[in-house]
């Protein structure tokens, strides 16, 4: 199968290891503007780590862009991974809900990626998961700052797609995110990677890839976002023409050792309002000065 934007090596890497990095999807100057807005929203001084009250901050959304026009290289690669633009739910919105790692675990000795590292998970706290779930056709990590080794780069288990595929195949009634046995699943993996890259890069991942936050022992600011790309319809593992399979679908079939699979879920599809969304609705991010004032105010 030939691709216009992905190289054969990139397509094979996605099938074999579940992710591919698309470099230089937007300019560093643009990334710097987004990060500067994030600093203002947090109320932190970028040059003064003593003002960083929290080591990890997940900003709520306030605005966004359509990735088709903002980062066409990332979009074009995503289209080829997902099997064509006609299969995608549009727009692919990238919001300003950036995720800041400002020194998570920086006071502890560095732990390289392994099954022993805590926090392994797959994304998707807003739906019930099935083998063919369309809610996350692809995952992405958008790098708004450089992601340096030992500086908070995301860990991925590059051999986790078959592990998660087998688990979901064995649970046709569906699984909520909190019910995944992530410790058991990650124990079946052995190919661990620390993702690194530069501001403007975008890592596109199979939705079954297990990943974890890493320590930021450099204690430099690392900003990413991870907008999923939704499909219009569930994945299909039983297409009449094998050329119609997407790379996402082929990765699942390869992981299960099957050429085709007549899969049907036996439980109802279900949307979930995540706890993080409820928490964000109940509160807003205050400037650091307001947070300090609240910390020292009387509580009645």
Secondary structure, 3 states (H helix, E strand, C coil): CCCCCCCHHHHHHHHHHCEEEECCCCCHHHHHHHHHHHHHHHCCCCCCHHHCCCCEEECCCCCEEEHHHHCHHHHHHHHHHHCCHHHECCCCEEECCCEEECCCCCCCCCCCCCCCCCCCECCCCCECECCCCCCCCEEEEEECCCECCCECCCEEECCCHHHHHHHHHCCCCCECHHHCCHHHHHCCCCCEEECCECCCCEEEECCCCCEECCCECCCCCEEEECCCECECCCCCCCCCCHHHCCHHHHHHHHHHCCCCCCCCCCCCCCECCCHHHHHHHHCCCCCHHHHHHHHCCCCC
